Amino acid sequence: MAQIVVMFIAGKVADKTSPSIVVAVGYANAALVAFPIFWLVDTRDTALITVAMILGLGFASIPYAPVGTVLTQLFPVKVR
């Protein structure tokens, strides 16, 4: 459920701004959240592991929505 909501929001933000910026910010956020996620998993508490998985999947799915647009912008129409 977190992925669906985050992808919807990321897609809307990418439409209003630049899709490549949203992809870059999404990957940067996923990298920054990686260590806190590992720390939450290391607690071995079921509730905190669930929170870690929701955060991990949520932040990792930010670039999924606009990445198709970014990949098509890499090549001219004639090559596509």
N, CA, C and O atoms as CSV, one atom per row, in Angstrom:
chain,resi,resn,atom,element,x,y,z
A,1,MET,N,N,0.820,-1.190,0.000
A,1,MET,CA,C,0.000,0.000,0.000
A,1,MET,C,C,0.867,1.257,0.000
A,1,MET,O,O,0.537,2.248,-0.652
A,2,ALA,N,N,1.977,1.207,0.738
A,2,ALA,CA,C,2.866,2.369,0.786
A,2,ALA,C,C,3.453,2.654,-0.590
A,2,ALA,O,O,3.620,3.814,-0.965
A,3,GLN,N,N,3.767,1.606,-1.341
A,3,GLN,CA,C,4.335,1.800,-2.664
A,3,GLN,C,C,3.352,2.478,-3.603
A,3,GLN,O,O,3.740,3.353,-4.377
A,4,ILE,N,N,2.097,2.090,-3.545
A,4,ILE,CA,C,1.089,2.679,-4.424
A,4,ILE,C,C,0.940,4.159,-4.142
A,4,ILE,O,O,0.909,4.968,-5.069
A,5,VAL,N,N,0.847,4.521,-2.881
A,5,VAL,CA,C,0.681,5.924,-2.504
A,5,VAL,C,C,1.906,6.743,-2.896
A,5,VAL,O,O,1.781,7.834,-3.451
A,6,VAL,N,N,3.090,6.209,-2.603
A,6,VAL,CA,C,4.329,6.946,-2.904
A,6,VAL,C,C,4.519,7.084,-4.407
A,6,VAL,O,O,4.938,8.143,-4.874
A,7,MET,N,N,4.222,6.039,-5.178
A,7,MET,CA,C,4.372,6.134,-6.629
A,7,MET,C,C,3.401,7.135,-7.221
A,7,MET,O,O,3.750,7.860,-8.153
A,8,PHE,N,N,2.194,7.186,-6.699
A,8,PHE,CA,C,1.205,8.162,-7.178
A,8,PHE,C,C,1.694,9.583,-6.911
A,8,PHE,O,O,1.634,10.438,-7.795
A,9,ILE,N,N,2.172,9.834,-5.708
A,9,ILE,CA,C,2.665,11.168,-5.356
A,9,ILE,C,C,3.910,11.519,-6.172
A,9,ILE,O,O,4.031,12.644,-6.656
A,10,ALA,N,N,4.822,10.583,-6.330
A,10,ALA,CA,C,6.037,10.836,-7.103
A,10,ALA,C,C,5.709,11.117,-8.561
A,10,ALA,O,O,6.342,11.969,-9.184
A,11,GLY,N,N,4.740,10.421,-9.105
A,11,GLY,CA,C,4.320,10.681,-10.483
A,11,GLY,C,C,3.736,12.067,-10.656
A,11,GLY,O,O,4.025,12.753,-11.636
A,12,LYS,N,N,2.918,12.476,-9.709
A,12,LYS,CA,C,2.333,13.827,-9.770
A,12,LYS,C,C,3.406,14.906,-9.640
A,12,LYS,O,O,3.370,15.909,-10.353
A,13,VAL,N,N,4.351,14.703,-8.738
A,13,VAL,CA,C,5.441,15.671,-8.568
A,13,VAL,C,C,6.310,15.707,-9.824
A,13,VAL,O,O,6.753,16.778,-10.237
A,14,ALA,N,N,6.556,14.552,-10.432
A,14,ALA,CA,C,7.368,14.500,-11.652
A,14,ALA,C,C,6.674,15.203,-12.807
A,14,ALA,O,O,7.340,15.803,-13.651
A,15,ASP,N,N,5.346,15.142,-12.860
A,15,ASP,CA,C,4.614,15.857,-13.904
A,15,ASP,C,C,4.733,17.369,-13.746
A,15,ASP,O,O,4.795,18.097,-14.736
A,16,LYS,N,N,4.764,17.837,-12.505
A,16,LYS,CA,C,4.837,19.277,-12.253
A,16,LYS,C,C,6.268,19.801,-12.304
A,16,LYS,O,O,6.488,20.979,-12.588
A,17,THR,N,N,7.246,18.932,-12.029
A,17,THR,CA,C,8.653,19.335,-12.067
A,17,THR,C,C,9.355,18.505,-13.125
A,17,THR,O,O,8.736,18.101,-14.110
A,18,SER,N,N,10.616,18.251,-12.937
A,18,SER,CA,C,11.386,17.439,-13.874
A,18,SER,C,C,11.409,15.982,-13.404
A,18,SER,O,O,11.720,15.720,-12.242
A,19,PRO,N,N,11.085,15.026,-14.290
A,19,PRO,CA,C,11.129,13.617,-13.877
A,19,PRO,C,C,12.527,13.166,-13.454
A,19,PRO,O,O,12.660,12.332,-12.559
A,20,SER,N,N,13.558,13.704,-14.082
A,20,SER,CA,C,14.909,13.277,-13.708
A,20,SER,C,C,15.283,13.761,-12.315
A,20,SER,O,O,16.043,13.092,-11.615
A,21,ILE,N,N,14.767,14.902,-11.906
A,21,ILE,CA,C,15.026,15.387,-10.548
A,21,ILE,C,C,14.347,14.474,-9.529
A,21,ILE,O,O,14.927,14.151,-8.492
A,22,VAL,N,N,13.123,14.063,-9.827
A,22,VAL,CA,C,12.398,13.174,-8.905
A,22,VAL,C,C,13.115,11.828,-8.791
A,22,VAL,O,O,13.199,11.265,-7.699
A,23,VAL,N,N,13.625,11.313,-9.893
A,23,VAL,CA,C,14.371,10.051,-9.855
A,23,VAL,C,C,15.632,10.206,-9.006
A,23,VAL,O,O,15.925,9.354,-8.167
A,24,ALA,N,N,16.378,11.290,-9.223
A,24,ALA,CA,C,17.617,11.514,-8.461
A,24,ALA,C,C,17.330,11.693,-6.976
A,24,ALA,O,O,18.032,11.131,-6.135
A,25,VAL,N,N,16.306,12.470,-6.652
A,25,VAL,CA,C,15.945,12.685,-5.248
A,25,VAL,C,C,15.449,11.378,-4.621
A,25,VAL,O,O,15.733,11.102,-3.455
A,26,GLY,N,N,14.719,10.587,-5.382
A,26,GLY,CA,C,14.233,9.305,-4.872
A,26,GLY,C,C,15.359,8.353,-4.541
A,26,GLY,O,O,15.339,7.700,-3.497
A,27,TYR,N,N,16.352,8.268,-5.432
A,27,TYR,CA,C,17.486,7.391,-5.152
A,27,TYR,C,C,18.324,7.917,-3.987
A,27,TYR,O,O,18.831,7.133,-3.184
A,28,ALA,N,N,18.468,9.228,-3.892
A,28,ALA,CA,C,19.214,9.804,-2.770
A,28,ALA,C,C,18.494,9.529,-1.445
A,28,ALA,O,O,19.130,9.181,-0.450
A,29,ASN,N,N,17.173,9.686,-1.436
A,29,ASN,CA,C,16.402,9.389,-0.227
A,29,ASN,C,C,16.515,7.918,0.157
A,29,ASN,O,O,16.652,7.592,1.337
A,30,ALA,N,N,16.458,7.036,-0.825
A,30,ALA,CA,C,16.586,5.609,-0.535
A,30,ALA,C,C,17.954,5.287,0.058
A,30,ALA,O,O,18.067,4.447,0.951
A,31,ALA,N,N,18.983,5.950,-0.435
A,31,ALA,CA,C,20.329,5.720,0.107
A,31,ALA,C,C,20.453,6.260,1.523
A,31,ALA,O,O,21.107,5.643,2.363
A,32,LEU,N,N,19.836,7.401,1.799
A,32,LEU,CA,C,19.921,7.994,3.134
A,32,LEU,C,C,19.138,7.200,4.179
A,32,LEU,O,O,19.513,7.175,5.351
A,33,VAL,N,N,18.073,6.566,3.764
A,33,VAL,CA,C,17.212,5.838,4.702
A,33,VAL,C,C,17.725,4.416,4.938
A,33,VAL,O,O,17.221,3.717,5.817
A,34,ALA,N,N,18.710,3.986,4.169
A,34,ALA,CA,C,19.171,2.591,4.264
A,34,ALA,C,C,19.686,2.248,5.659
A,34,ALA,O,O,19.306,1.219,6.217
A,35,PHE,N,N,20.542,3.090,6.227
A,35,PHE,CA,C,21.100,2.760,7.539
A,35,PHE,C,C,20.060,2.775,8.653
A,35,PHE,O,O,20.066,1.864,9.481
A,36,PRO,N,N,19.159,3.769,8.718
A,36,PRO,CA,C,18.111,3.673,9.746
A,36,PRO,C,C,17.238,2.421,9.600
A,36,PRO,O,O,16.768,1.866,10.593
A,37,ILE,N,N,17.026,1.981,8.354
A,37,ILE,CA,C,16.245,0.755,8.153
A,37,ILE,C,C,16.987,-0.446,8.740
A,37,ILE,O,O,16.383,-1.283,9.411
A,38,PHE,N,N,18.291,-0.529,8.488
A,38,PHE,CA,C,19.067,-1.623,9.061
A,38,PHE,C,C,19.065,-1.567,10.585
A,38,PHE,O,O,19.005,-2.603,11.247
A,39,TRP,N,N,19.129,-0.372,11.135
A,39,TRP,CA,C,19.094,-0.238,12.590
A,39,TRP,C,C,17.760,-0.699,13.149
A,39,TRP,O,O,17.719,-1.339,14.200
A,40,LEU,N,N,16.663,-0.382,12.462
A,40,LEU,CA,C,15.349,-0.830,12.920
A,40,LEU,C,C,15.224,-2.347,12.829
A,40,LEU,O,O,14.656,-2.972,13.725
A,41,VAL,N,N,15.738,-2.937,11.780
A,41,VAL,CA,C,15.688,-4.397,11.643
A,41,VAL,C,C,16.555,-5.060,12.712
A,41,VAL,O,O,16.217,-6.133,13.213
A,42,ASP,N,N,17.662,-4.427,13.055
A,42,ASP,CA,C,18.579,-4.990,14.038
A,42,ASP,C,C,17.975,-5.041,15.442
A,42,ASP,O,O,18.475,-5.774,16.296
A,43,THR,N,N,16.904,-4.273,15.698
A,43,THR,CA,C,16.265,-4.308,17.014
A,43,THR,C,C,15.555,-5.635,17.272
A,43,THR,O,O,15.321,-5.998,18.425
A,44,ARG,N,N,15.213,-6.357,16.213
A,44,ARG,CA,C,14.510,-7.640,16.282
A,44,ARG,C,C,13.110,-7.524,16.880
A,44,ARG,O,O,12.535,-8.511,17.340
A,45,ASP,N,N,12.580,-6.324,16.867
A,45,ASP,CA,C,11.197,-6.104,17.296
A,45,ASP,C,C,10.307,-6.153,16.053
A,45,ASP,O,O,10.583,-5.489,15.054
A,46,THR,N,N,9.248,-6.940,16.127
A,46,THR,CA,C,8.391,-7.154,14.965
A,46,THR,C,C,7.769,-5.855,14.462
A,46,THR,O,O,7.705,-5.631,13.253
A,47,ALA,N,N,7.317,-5.013,15.356
A,47,ALA,CA,C,6.690,-3.753,14.950
A,47,ALA,C,C,7.704,-2.832,14.270
A,47,ALA,O,O,7.384,-2.190,13.269
A,48,LEU,N,N,8.911,-2.764,14.801
A,48,LEU,CA,C,9.928,-1.901,14.202
A,48,LEU,C,C,10.417,-2.454,12.863
A,48,LEU,O,O,10.742,-1.685,11.959
A,49,ILE,N,N,10.470,-3.764,12.730
A,49,ILE,CA,C,10.826,-4.356,11.442
A,49,ILE,C,C,9.749,-4.052,10.403
A,49,ILE,O,O,10.063,-3.796,9.241
A,50,THR,N,N,8.491,-4.078,10.815
A,50,THR,CA,C,7.404,-3.723,9.910
A,50,THR,C,C,7.521,-2.279,9.469
A,50,THR,O,O,7.339,-1.978,8.289
A,51,VAL,N,N,7.821,-1.381,10.393
A,51,VAL,CA,C,8.024,0.026,10.053
A,51,VAL,C,C,9.208,0.177,9.096
A,51,VAL,O,O,9.151,0.963,8.150
A,52,ALA,N,N,10.260,-0.567,9.343
A,52,ALA,CA,C,11.440,-0.503,8.475
A,52,ALA,C,C,11.105,-0.961,7.062
A,52,ALA,O,O,11.546,-0.345,6.092
A,53,MET,N,N,10.340,-2.023,6.936
A,53,MET,CA,C,9.977,-2.510,5.610
A,53,MET,C,C,9.077,-1.535,4.877
A,53,MET,O,O,9.222,-1.342,3.670
A,54,ILE,N,N,8.150,-0.917,5.595
A,54,ILE,CA,C,7.273,0.076,4.967
A,54,ILE,C,C,8.086,1.279,4.507
A,54,ILE,O,O,7.888,1.781,3.401
A,55,LEU,N,N,9.002,1.741,5.355
A,55,LEU,CA,C,9.858,2.864,4.968
A,55,LEU,C,C,10.744,2.497,3.782
A,55,LEU,O,O,10.890,3.279,2.843
A,56,GLY,N,N,11.328,1.314,3.829
A,56,GLY,CA,C,12.215,0.888,2.753
A,56,GLY,C,C,11.499,0.775,1.427
A,56,GLY,O,O,11.982,1.278,0.412
A,57,LEU,N,N,10.363,0.127,1.424
A,57,LEU,CA,C,9.605,-0.018,0.188
A,57,LEU,C,C,9.041,1.318,-0.286
A,57,LEU,O,O,8.961,1.572,-1.488
A,58,GLY,N,N,8.655,2.159,0.650
A,58,GLY,CA,C,8.121,3.465,0.272
A,58,GLY,C,C,9.168,4.359,-0.380
A,58,GLY,O,O,8.930,4.938,-1.440
A,59,PHE,N,N,10.320,4.466,0.258
A,59,PHE,CA,C,11.371,5.327,-0.281
A,59,PHE,C,C,11.988,4.738,-1.552
A,59,PHE,O,O,12.410,5.480,-2.439
A,60,ALA,N,N,12.040,3.421,-1.640
A,60,ALA,CA,C,12.624,2.802,-2.827
A,60,ALA,C,C,11.724,2.932,-4.045
A,60,ALA,O,O,12.207,2.826,-5.173
A,61,SER,N,N,10.431,3.157,-3.852
A,61,SER,CA,C,9.517,3.239,-4.985
A,61,SER,C,C,9.312,4.665,-5.498
A,61,SER,O,O,8.534,4.866,-6.430
A,62,ILE,N,N,9.979,5.648,-4.923
A,62,ILE,CA,C,9.865,7.024,-5.438
A,62,ILE,C,C,10.316,7.107,-6.891
A,62,ILE,O,O,9.600,7.700,-7.698
A,63,PRO,N,N,11.460,6.547,-7.268
A,63,PRO,CA,C,11.889,6.700,-8.665
A,63,PRO,C,C,11.133,5.816,-9.659
A,63,PRO,O,O,11.277,6.011,-10.865
A,64,TYR,N,N,10.346,4.864,-9.202
A,64,TYR,CA,C,9.672,3.951,-10.122
A,64,TYR,C,C,8.678,4.663,-11.033
A,64,TYR,O,O,8.564,4.308,-12.206
A,65,ALA,N,N,7.975,5.634,-10.537
A,65,ALA,CA,C,6.945,6.302,-11.334
A,65,ALA,C,C,7.538,7.076,-12.509
A,65,ALA,O,O,7.068,6.893,-13.631
A,66,PRO,N,N,8.544,7.930,-12.315
A,66,PRO,CA,C,9.037,8.713,-13.458
A,66,PRO,C,C,10.200,8.102,-14.225
A,66,PRO,O,O,10.681,8.720,-15.174
A,67,VAL,N,N,10.673,6.916,-13.858
A,67,VAL,CA,C,11.868,6.379,-14.518
A,67,VAL,C,C,11.605,6.044,-15.993
A,67,VAL,O,O,12.525,6.132,-16.806
A,68,GLY,N,N,10.416,5.676,-16.343
A,68,GLY,CA,C,10.097,5.416,-17.748
A,68,GLY,C,C,10.223,6.663,-18.603
A,68,GLY,O,O,10.730,6.605,-19.724
A,69,THR,N,N,9.768,7.777,-18.085
A,69,THR,CA,C,9.893,9.049,-18.800
A,69,THR,C,C,11.353,9.446,-18.940
A,69,THR,O,O,11.767,9.924,-19.996
A,70,VAL,N,N,12.128,9.257,-17.901
A,70,VAL,CA,C,13.550,9.608,-17.940
A,70,VAL,C,C,14.283,8.757,-18.975
A,70,VAL,O,O,15.116,9.271,-19.722
A,71,LEU,N,N,13.981,7.474,-19.023
A,71,LEU,CA,C,14.651,6.596,-19.984
A,71,LEU,C,C,14.294,6.955,-21.420
A,71,LEU,O,O,15.149,6.873,-22.301
A,72,THR,N,N,13.056,7.348,-21.672
A,72,THR,CA,C,12.697,7.747,-23.038
A,72,THR,C,C,13.322,9.076,-23.419
A,72,THR,O,O,13.565,9.314,-24.603
A,73,GLN,N,N,13.590,9.951,-22.459
A,73,GLN,CA,C,14.219,11.233,-22.759
A,73,GLN,C,C,15.712,11.085,-23.072
A,73,GLN,O,O,16.325,12.022,-23.584
A,74,LEU,N,N,16.298,9.940,-22.778
A,74,LEU,CA,C,17.714,9.738,-23.054
A,74,LEU,C,C,18.008,9.599,-24.547
A,74,LEU,O,O,19.123,9.880,-24.988
A,75,PHE,N,N,17.017,9.169,-25.325
A,75,PHE,CA,C,17.229,8.894,-26.736
A,75,PHE,C,C,16.316,9.761,-27.588
A,75,PHE,O,O,15.185,10.045,-27.192
A,76,PRO,N,N,16.798,10.191,-28.766
A,76,PRO,CA,C,15.932,10.960,-29.660
A,76,PRO,C,C,14.826,10.060,-30.252
A,76,PRO,O,O,14.922,8.833,-30.223
A,77,VAL,N,N,13.798,10.695,-30.779
A,77,VAL,CA,C,12.639,9.962,-31.291
A,77,VAL,C,C,13.046,9.007,-32.419
A,77,VAL,O,O,12.499,7.910,-32.530
A,78,LYS,N,N,13.979,9.411,-33.234
A,78,LYS,CA,C,14.410,8.581,-34.358
A,78,LYS,C,C,15.025,7.263,-33.884
A,78,LYS,O,O,14.858,6.236,-34.541
A,79,VAL,N,N,15.721,7.280,-32.772
A,79,VAL,CA,C,16.350,6.081,-32.243
A,79,VAL,C,C,15.327,5.196,-31.537
A,79,VAL,O,O,15.425,3.971,-31.591
A,80,ARG,N,N,14.370,5.794,-30.891
A,80,ARG,CA,C,13.365,5.017,-30.163
A,80,ARG,C,C,12.558,4.200,-31.117
A,80,ARG,O,O,11.656,3.474,-30.700
